[in-house]
Amino acid sequence: VATRESTLTADVTEVGEPGRSEGYGVVVAAAAVTTAAAVTTAAAVTTWVSWVALTVNC
């Protein structure tokens, strides 16, 4: 039974189970959103630091 289940799992993984694909898509979407948020935050911080540096220097 264990061998049959593992084989079935392997086959499903290769073909791409809808549930698995959807889950993967959600993970990718979450990663994209997180990355976008991180990039936006980094850009905002960089801009703020630059502005502060210019203000202090001037």
N, C-alpha and C positions, 0 to 999 in steps of 0.2 A: 504493500500500500504506500509506504514511504517513497519507494522508487517511482511509483506511478505518479504520485503527487509532485515530486521534484521534476519529473520529466514534463508533466503538464504545465507546471509553473515556468519551466524553461521555454516551452513552446509558446505559451501565452506572452512571456516577456519578449521573445523574438518578434512575434507577430505584432504585439502592441495591444494590450487590453484597453478598451475605452476608459474604464475607471482609472487605470494606471496613467493613461495619457492625460486625462483631465486633471488628475492630481499633479502630474508633472507640469502641466500648463499653469496651474495655480501657483506652484512653487516658483516657476519662471516669472510669472506676473508679480509675485510678491518680491522676488529678488530685483526685478526691474524697478518696482516702486521704491524699494529700499535704496537701490543704487541712485535713482533719480533724486530721492530726498537727500541722500548723502552728498551728491554732487551739488545740489542746490544750496545746501547748508554750507558746504565748503566754499562755494562761490560767494555766498553772502558774507561769511566770516572773512574771506580774503578781501572782499570789497571794503568791509568795515575796518579791517586792520589797515588797509591802504589809506582809507579816508582819515583814520585816526593819526597815522604816521604823517600824512601830509599836513593835517591840522596842527599837530605838535611841532613839526619842522617849521611851518610858516608862523 
